Amino acid sequence: MTENQTYLLVISPHPDDCEFGVSGTVARLVKEGKQVVYVICTNGDKGTGDRTLTPEQLAVIREKEQLAAADLLGVKETFFLRYPDQGLEDGHQFRRDLVRVIRRYSPFAVATADPYRKYIWHRDHRITGLVTLDAVFPCARDHLAYPELLEEGLEPHKVKEIWFWGTEDPNYRLDITDTLETKFAALACHKSQVGSLSPELKDRMLNFARRNAQGEEFELAEAFHRIELRN
Ligand SMILES: [Zn+2]
């Protein structure tokens, strides 16, 4: 497969968000022979209650956990932008980083966190969703946006769909009946976050997947707010 055949680019605020949000779907797409690429925006270096860990140690652990999960799912490549946890801003540098990777992989669809979830929502999730939206449209599309990327050989690209996970307004449900167990296995790679993935957490996720599939012909789903772009 060439770089131009990436089906889904997953833009995750922290290591592990992609597993919670979309890994059942990723496992299914990979089974179908479609190419998936991960971009992890922050290093997750504030995500612990363990006071014996330094941020630097935690960042190293979380990167290894993320690579193990991506490997288990069959993700083609994983990029780490390595911004500090809680350090994302809606600005030029982060937006250009995302435009660069969108143009490099030319995905059909981009999946990320819904920026429009109300009230309590990690600011890195909100900002990743917002900046991804702007990076897809108009910045990745317009050759005069970030002309330095053209000099890197990165041509404009039109993404066809955005899928937001963590949404309060789902309009797109994808069947993960056959891949929920793989999703659990990928999540279990994030030991620093989920420990041994307790039966209670699995139960909650199973019930959530059931609710996501209500009204569909399949039993378990991941739900997204999907935007179809006509650009
Ligand atoms: Zn997160």
Residues whose N, C-alpha, C, O or C-beta is under 5 A from the ligand:
A	BS01	ZN	P13 H14 D17
